[in-house]
Amino acid sequence: MVQGSSRDGHAEGAGPAYITLAKAAADRVRANVGLVIVGKDEAITLMLVALLCQGHILIEDVPGIGKTTLAKAFARSLGCSFKRIQFTPDLMPADITGINFYNQKEGEFQFRPGPIIAQVVLGDEINRATPRTQAALLEAMQEAQITVDGATIPLPQPFMVLATENPIELEGTFPLPEAELDRFLLRVRMGYPTRVEERSILLRFQGDDPLEGLHTVVASEEVLALQKAVQRVRMEDSLVDYVVQLCQATREHPSLALGASPRASLSLFRAARAWAALAGRDYTLPDDVKAVASAVLVHRLILTSQTRLRGRTTDEVLGEVLESVAVPV
C-alpha cells in the first residue's frame, strides 16, 4: 500500500511526494498558459489530465474562441518537441507520416520524417482533411508508432496529439469517424468568455502577443515521471465498479445507438485518477469520475435517429445516465 493513501490519512491538497510534485508541475503549466488564455481553467486542467494519462485531446468549438492559441500555449509550456499540421482537403497521409525518397547525391533511399514525429503534435482543423488522411493518425494515436513502406518507426515519448475542429461549419469538412473519435481521451469545449474575461483578453493583447513570451516550465523528462506517478493513484473497487456501470448504462440507454466502448471505460478510469492527482490526492473520489465523465464519454456516444429528431443532445442523455447510476458511498 502506498504510504499516506488512506482517505483519512491526509487532507485535501496533501499527499505523498510524487503527488505533490505532480500537482506543483501542473500548477506551473496552468499558470503559464494562463498568461495567454483567460478564464479557461477547466479546459487547461483537462489538457493536463490528457497529458498525464498519455492520451490525446480534441478541442472543439466555434471559430475565434482561441482553440489553436490554447494548444500552442500548452505545447510551449512543455519542454517537448513540437510540430503543427494544418489539415486541408489536399493533405495526403505521406504529408503526415513522412516518405522514403531517393537521394541522388548519396545514391540511396532516405527517410524524410513527417510532422507526426514529434512529442506534441497540433492537428489544426483536423476535420478538413479527407478520411484517408485522418486515418494516418490512427496507428500513431493508439500505438505511438507509424508504419512507412513496411517499416515501423516508434514515436518519441511523451507523445500527445492536440487536435482542433469547428463543429459548426460543414462545407469543406469531413466528419471524424468513430474509430478516430474513440482514440481521443477527451473532448474539450471552451465556450465564449464572459464580459469581464473578454475585456481582459483585449487588454492582454493590446501590445505584443503574450504567446511569444512563454517559456518552458516542465521538461519532457519530468512529464514522463509524472505519467508514471499518476499510475500509482488508487481507485477503490467500488469506484471501479462505478466506472464500469456508467459505461454499461450508456450501452443500454434507449436513446443511444452506440454506447461507450471498453476503451472509453479505460479512459474514464485513467482520467479520474489523473484528476485526483491534480487535486493533490493519491486516491480517487466519485466526484473525480463525474468531473471527467462528460469530456471522456460525450464524443464517443451516438444518439438514435429518433432522439436527434426530438432535438435532444448527447450531453442531456449522458446527464440521465449519470443520474441513473448509484454513486458509491
Secondary structure as the mmCIF struct_conf table of DSSP 4:
data_model
#
loop_
_struct_conf.conf_type_id
_struct_conf.id
_struct_conf.beg_label_comp_id
_struct_conf.beg_label_asym_id
_struct_conf.beg_label_seq_id
_struct_conf.end_label_comp_id
_struct_conf.end_label_asym_id
_struct_conf.end_label_seq_id
TURN_TY1_P TURN_TY1_P1 GLN A 3 GLY A 4
BEND BEND1 SER A 6 SER A 6
TURN_TY1_P TURN_TY1_P2 ARG A 7 ASP A 8
BEND BEND2 GLY A 9 HIS A 10
TURN_TY1_P TURN_TY1_P3 GLU A 12 GLY A 13
HELX_RH_AL_P HELX_RH_AL_P1 ALA A 17 VAL A 33
TURN_TY1_P TURN_TY1_P4 GLY A 34 VAL A 36
BEND BEND3 ILE A 37 ILE A 37
BEND BEND4 GLY A 39 GLY A 39
HELX_RH_AL_P HELX_RH_AL_P2 ASP A 41 LEU A 52
TURN_TY1_P TURN_TY1_P5 CYS A 53 GLN A 54
STRN STRN1 ILE A 57 GLU A 60
TURN_TY1_P TURN_TY1_P6 PRO A 63 GLY A 64
BEND BEND5 ILE A 65 GLY A 66
HELX_RH_AL_P HELX_RH_AL_P3 LYS A 67 SER A 77
STRN STRN2 LEU A 78 GLY A 79
BEND BEND6 CYS A 80 CYS A 80
STRN STRN3 PHE A 82 GLN A 86
TURN_TY1_P TURN_TY1_P7 PRO A 89 ASP A 90
HELX_RH_AL_P HELX_RH_AL_P4 PRO A 93 THR A 97
STRN STRN4 GLY A 98 ASN A 103
TURN_TY1_P TURN_TY1_P8 GLN A 104 GLY A 107
STRN STRN5 GLU A 108 PRO A 113
TURN_TY1_P TURN_TY1_P9 PRO A 115 ILE A 116
BEND BEND7 ILE A 117 GLN A 119
STRN STRN6 VAL A 120 ASP A 124
TURN_TY1_P TURN_TY1_P10 GLU A 125 GLU A 125
HELX_RH_3T_P HELX_RH_3T_P1 ILE A 126 ARG A 128
BEND BEND8 ALA A 129 ALA A 129
HELX_RH_AL_P HELX_RH_AL_P5 PRO A 131 GLN A 134
HELX_RH_3T_P HELX_RH_3T_P2 ALA A 135 LEU A 137
HELX_RH_AL_P HELX_RH_AL_P6 LEU A 138 GLU A 143
BEND BEND9 ALA A 144 ALA A 144
STRN STRN7 GLN A 145 VAL A 148
TURN_TY1_P TURN_TY1_P11 ASP A 149 GLY A 150
STRN STRN8 ALA A 151 PRO A 154
HELX_LH_PP_P HELX_LH_PP_P1 LEU A 155 PRO A 156
BEND BEND10 GLN A 157 PRO A 158
STRN STRN9 MET A 160 GLU A 165
BEND BEND11 PRO A 167 ILE A 168
TURN_TY1_P TURN_TY1_P12 GLU A 171 GLY A 172
HELX_LH_PP_P HELX_LH_PP_P2 PRO A 175 PRO A 177
HELX_RH_AL_P HELX_RH_AL_P7 GLU A 178 LEU A 181
TURN_TY1_P TURN_TY1_P13 ASP A 182 ARG A 183
BEND BEND12 LEU A 185 LEU A 185
STRN STRN10 LEU A 186 VAL A 188
HELX_LH_PP_P HELX_LH_PP_P3 TYR A 192 THR A 194
HELX_RH_AL_P HELX_RH_AL_P8 ARG A 195 ARG A 204
TURN_TY1_P TURN_TY1_P14 PHE A 205 PHE A 205
BEND BEND13 GLN A 206 ASP A 208
HELX_RH_3T_P HELX_RH_3T_P3 PRO A 210 GLY A 213
STRN STRN11 VAL A 218 ALA A 219
HELX_RH_AL_P HELX_RH_AL_P9 SER A 220 VAL A 230
TURN_TY1_P TURN_TY1_P15 GLN A 231 ARG A 232
STRN STRN12 ARG A 234 ARG A 234
HELX_RH_AL_P HELX_RH_AL_P10 ASP A 237 GLU A 252
TURN_TY1_P TURN_TY1_P16 PRO A 254 SER A 255
STRN STRN13 LEU A 256 LEU A 258
HELX_RH_AL_P HELX_RH_AL_P11 PRO A 262 LEU A 278
TURN_TY1_P TURN_TY1_P17 ALA A 279 GLY A 280
BEND BEND14 ASP A 282 ASP A 282
STRN STRN14 TYR A 283 TYR A 283
HELX_RH_AL_P HELX_RH_AL_P12 PRO A 286 LEU A 297
HELX_RH_3T_P HELX_RH_3T_P4 VAL A 298 ARG A 300
STRN STRN15 ILE A 302 LEU A 303
HELX_RH_AL_P HELX_RH_AL_P13 SER A 305 LEU A 309
TURN_TY1_P TURN_TY1_P18 ARG A 310 GLY A 311
HELX_RH_AL_P HELX_RH_AL_P14 THR A 314 SER A 324
BEND BEND15 VAL A 325 VAL A 325
HELX_LH_PP_P HELX_LH_PP_P4 ALA A 326 PRO A 328
#
